Amino acid sequence: MASADIIPGASVFPLDRPDITLSVRQTFGIDSDLQVPAFSKAGEHTPDLDEAYRFDRDTTLAILAGVAYNRRVLIAGYHGTGKSTHIEQVAARLNWPCIRVNLDSHISRIDLVGKDAIVLKDGMQVTEYREGLLPWAIQHPTMLVFDEYDAGRPDVMFVIQRVLEVDGKMTLLDQNRVIRPHKFFRLFATANTIGLGDTSGLYHGTQQINQGQMDRWNIVATLNYLPHDEETRIVLAKAPTYDSKEGRETISAMVALADLTRAGFIAGDISTVMSPRTVITWAENARIFNDVAFAFKLTFLNKCDEVERATVAEYYQRCFGTELPVGAVRAGRA
């Protein structure tokens, strides 16, 4: 992705640097004396604010320390725990521009660094260097987030490694340029593993991260699934139509089932896990179809291996007190 794809013409940053300071205690409801720089105006790249979002204390403090003290922060944890969303919602409350890049197999070194491109100037085709996303972001007050960090290609990872240094200077060999990072550029990453590769079999495509590179991450936080009551409150906030005695009981049973899938995964009984995101989707689908069991089949059961569906059906029976239809368990067909 070239910088021209991000900024077509004029700058999209209303402010070049933070101009206010916010109290962590007042802004995030966390018992801390930390003061964090912030922007008084939101820009095009400021994430949308989710008023219902609930913050994990340790993860939030790790992100805020990264913002306030220019620490490189890596957040690891299972899928669906809200790693990237945590960073985005911190940025939303600080009005800090935030850009996410998914390090899938299609992201190459050229995408990050830049390349020569043929453009039209005065009716003639000329070759012009187009900056990649990384040098563009480094020169602006942005929070750059690398998602799926442990799935990045080796050539991409070595490009990032130099930027992880404290001074974070980046050399563009093709341009004979050395880019100095903006004073308020911040770097974050999220990963499903902590740089040791996939030992669980759940996250194919992840790989071990060079330990020299891991050592450059100043703060490493782990984010796990939330306690039952907290997750129930989050699902209710996302699906407010369940805010009744019966609805709350239904959501609590859904979260209990999700907890069983996580325990089953840890024990090696099943290989598919329900994330909080899945529970929210299940609740929404149950409203669409007016059928909790049918929505469960479409939302989660059909994603499971057929040999594991009987185990998942048992989880359902334990939480809801009713059996799933036999056809759903055997074939997962509507």
CORVEN-V378250 format. One record per residue. N is the residue number from 0. RES is the residue in one letter. PHI is phi in radians with two decimals (999 if undefined). Layout:
N;RES;PHI
N;RES;PHI
//
This chain:
0;M;999
1;A;-1.48
2;S;-1.07
3;A;-1.11
4;D;-1.28
5;I;-1.67
6;I;-2.15
7;P;-1.32
8;G;1.87
9;A;-1.24
10;S;-1.16
11;V;-1.75
12;F;-1.82
13;P;-1.16
14;L;-2.31
15;D;-1.52
16;R;-2.74
17;P;-1.03
18;D;-2.16
19;I;-2.41
20;T;-2.21
21;L;-2.00
22;S;-1.46
23;V;-1.11
24;R;-1.09
25;Q;-1.35
26;T;-1.41
27;F;-2.00
28;G;1.21
29;I;-1.87
30;D;-1.29
31;S;-2.70
32;D;-1.55
33;L;-1.08
34;Q;-1.92
35;V;-2.13
36;P;-1.15
37;A;-2.65
38;F;-1.81
39;S;-1.41
40;K;-2.20
41;A;-1.50
42;G;-1.95
43;E;-1.06
44;H;-1.70
45;T;-1.32
46;P;-1.10
47;D;-1.20
48;L;-1.42
49;D;-1.87
50;E;-1.10
51;A;-1.50
52;Y;-1.20
53;R;-1.98
54;F;-1.68
55;D;-1.46
56;R;-1.01
57;D;-1.13
58;T;-1.13
59;T;-1.12
60;L;-1.12
61;A;-1.10
62;I;-1.13
63;L;-1.14
64;A;-1.13
65;G;-1.10
66;V;-1.24
67;A;-1.26
68;Y;-2.07
69;N;0.97
70;R;-1.63
71;R;-1.47
72;V;-2.07
73;L;-1.97
74;I;-1.99
75;A;-2.02
76;G;2.86
77;Y;-1.09
78;H;-1.13
79;G;1.44
80;T;-1.45
81;G;1.68
82;K;-1.14
83;S;-1.21
84;T;-1.10
85;H;-1.01
86;I;-1.13
87;E;-1.09
88;Q;-1.29
89;V;-1.14
90;A;-1.05
91;A;-1.08
92;R;-1.36
93;L;-1.70
94;N;0.98
95;W;-1.62
96;P;-1.00
97;C;-2.40
98;I;-2.19
99;R;-1.85
100;V;-2.21
101;N;-1.54
102;L;-1.46
103;D;-1.39
104;S;-1.19
105;H;-1.54
106;I;-1.40
107;S;-1.97
108;R;-1.06
109;I;-1.09
110;D;-1.05
111;L;-1.39
112;V;-1.51
113;G;2.17
114;K;-2.82
115;D;-1.35
116;A;-2.36
117;I;-1.52
118;V;-2.24
119;L;-1.66
120;K;-2.35
121;D;0.95
122;G;1.35
123;M;-2.11
124;Q;-1.45
125;V;-2.31
126;T;-1.62
127;E;-2.38
128;Y;-1.35
129;R;-1.96
130;E;-1.08
131;G;-1.45
132;L;-1.13
133;L;-1.14
134;P;-1.09
135;W;-1.13
136;A;-1.13
137;I;-1.04
138;Q;-1.54
139;H;-2.29
140;P;-1.36
141;T;-2.12
142;M;-1.76
143;L;-1.65
144;V;-2.04
145;F;-1.69
146;D;-1.45
147;E;0.92
148;Y;-1.05
149;D;-1.44
150;A;-1.95
151;G;-1.19
152;R;-1.22
153;P;-0.97
154;D;-1.15
155;V;-1.27
156;M;-1.10
157;F;-1.28
158;V;-1.15
159;I;-1.22
160;Q;-0.98
161;R;-1.17
162;V;-1.23
163;L;-1.26
164;E;-1.07
165;V;-1.04
166;D;-1.34
167;G;1.08
168;K;-1.15
169;M;-2.18
170;T;-1.74
171;L;-1.76
172;L;-1.09
173;D;-1.14
174;Q;-1.90
175;N;0.92
176;R;-2.13
177;V;-2.03
178;I;-1.66
179;R;-1.60
180;P;-1.21
181;H;-1.05
182;K;-1.02
183;F;-2.02
184;F;-1.39
185;R;-2.27
186;L;-2.15
187;F;-2.34
188;A;-2.64
189;T;-2.19
190;A;-2.66
191;N;-1.50
192;T;-2.19
193;I;-1.78
194;G;1.37
195;L;-1.83
196;G;1.48
197;D;-1.56
198;T;-1.74
199;S;-1.70
200;G;1.46
201;L;-1.50
202;Y;-2.07
203;H;-1.14
204;G;1.71
205;T;-1.40
206;Q;-2.55
207;Q;-1.17
208;I;-1.79
209;N;-0.78
210;Q;-1.17
211;G;-1.13
212;Q;-1.34
213;M;-1.02
214;D;-1.18
215;R;-1.45
216;W;-1.40
217;N;-1.23
218;I;-2.33
219;V;-2.13
220;A;-1.95
221;T;-1.99
222;L;-2.09
223;N;-1.81
224;Y;-1.14
225;L;-1.37
226;P;-1.04
227;H;-0.92
228;D;-1.12
229;E;-1.17
230;E;-1.15
231;T;-1.05
232;R;-1.11
233;I;-1.16
234;V;-1.09
235;L;-1.11
236;A;-1.16
237;K;-1.46
238;A;-2.22
239;P;-1.12
240;T;-1.18
241;Y;-1.59
242;D;-1.37
243;S;-2.52
244;K;-1.01
245;E;-1.16
246;G;-1.13
247;R;-1.13
248;E;-1.15
249;T;-1.13
250;I;-1.11
251;S;-1.07
252;A;-1.19
253;M;-1.08
254;V;-1.17
255;A;-1.07
256;L;-1.12
257;A;-1.06
258;D;-1.07
259;L;-1.14
260;T;-1.14
261;R;-1.22
262;A;-1.15
263;G;-1.14
264;F;-1.14
265;I;-1.06
266;A;-1.39
267;G;1.47
268;D;-1.38
269;I;-2.36
270;S;-2.02
271;T;-2.09
272;V;-2.05
273;M;-1.50
274;S;-1.60
275;P;-0.96
276;R;-1.06
277;T;-1.15
278;V;-1.10
279;I;-1.08
280;T;-1.09
281;W;-1.04
282;A;-1.07
283;E;-1.14
284;N;-1.17
285;A;-1.11
286;R;-1.23
287;I;-1.12
288;F;-1.66
289;N;0.96
290;D;-2.71
291;V;-1.13
292;A;-1.16
293;F;-1.11
294;A;-1.14
295;F;-1.11
296;K;-1.09
297;L;-1.29
298;T;-1.49
299;F;-2.29
300;L;-1.02
301;N;-1.17
302;K;-1.48
303;C;-1.49
304;D;-1.08
305;E;-1.01
306;V;-1.26
307;E;-1.72
308;R;-1.18
309;A;-1.12
310;T;-1.16
311;V;-1.14
312;A;-1.10
313;E;-1.13
314;Y;-1.03
315;Y;-1.09
316;Q;-1.11
317;R;-1.15
318;C;-1.54
319;F;-1.95
320;G;1.29
321;T;-2.34
322;E;-1.46
323;L;-1.31
324;P;-0.95
325;V;-0.99
326;G;-1.08
327;A;-1.14
328;V;-1.28
329;R;-1.33
330;A;-2.21
331;G;1.17
332;R;-1.78
333;A;-1.31
//
